[in-house]
Amino acid sequence: RSASAVAPHCFRSNTSDLRICALDTDNFVISRRYICSDCKRAADVRKASAQVALAAAQAVAMASGLRAEEEAAENAAVGGKGGRARRSSADDEEMDDSKPYTFMGYNHRSLMLLPYGLGASFPAYLTHHSGLDKQVIDLMVSLFDKGIRPESLSSTLLELHSKRYWRLFLWHEQAVRKHLDQPPVGARPPVMFSTFGDKGRYAGAVPSGNYLASISKAYSESIAPYLDKEVKKRGAELLAWDASYKEAKRLAKHHGQQVYLALITGTNELGEVRVQFHVVTDGHDQMEAAIKAFLATMRAYGQTPPRLFFTDKPLEDKSFFQQTIPLLQVEQVRLDSLVPGAENALEPCKLTPSQWKLCSTARDININVNSLRTLVKGHSSGRDMLALDCEWSVNTGSGGSITSAGRVAVIQLGYTMSSGEVADSS
């Protein structure tokens, strides 16, 4: 955490700069490689210890009559470098990637050590040979959340870069025109402006959709601890519960079988994901641990547990969730108390036989419907009301959910006039 042992080391041999794609232009980052002498001494000690351990392992193997590939054993001892593509000569000195002793000036770990948060103002997110401007990343995160595909964003960046190119092209043409009208003494003849894709001159290029998608994943992983804390800070007076079975089908399978059955998601009243986890069965026991951890987090942050709960299986889930989240039971009792008692209940509607008629044939139905239509048209009062209701049979499963529905069996037509007259026809 100190620069006292850091000194310039060399320049990169494979590339001199990193290309950073911004909204309508490209920026370039150039830096030399630095070396930390203290870290190098520590790496030399680790390398020496690994060589001693390798020699001891070889001696034991030879004493036991075993033979091992020396190069493979050495690679395994120093960190498994034999299984990866060869890096540049400067990178070869980093024998242990977890604790390198040479680094570039824009190294992320070094930037975070700069005083007063100066490292956070670095304007780009870098990959191996290129990077994205953080303005593009901020736009990318917002657009991806709204369903915009990475390929569409790549096309948008290409359009913005192309527009800037043509503006520069026109500016160059005007400069050429001025040069021809007022040629400076001893000036060289003007040259044609570069094409957009000329790698030796303008070298216009934008990242592909796949690159943007990989950056989105890598950037999200880099700020995952911050995102986790932000999720915990969100309250949830209301919790909407849902199980998605499509997502689990797309995950990697074990011997051709699904590892998980569904992805459970709970969102708050603002639609923000508040709890999310996988389950292997539909049993409530799969959810209990996650819900208890969720409630413990809310208590730790001084938040009130959910008092309203929405699920697509209320008959099956009611008892379990009221026991797991006690405030739901308290709220249910409060809501039940708001239902008027018998002394305040409305009196049932009573119809005399003269006020209703049962129609069972097509002829009777048509006659009564036409009569009702004529009767309603003849009254212009705004207080007249007409009501329609249909009834049909349904079949329910073991859990109480509707599995199938029959055809409409009964149609009820009712009307009331401003005079108070009530009639019904079924």
Disulfide bonds with the S-S distance in Angstrom:
none
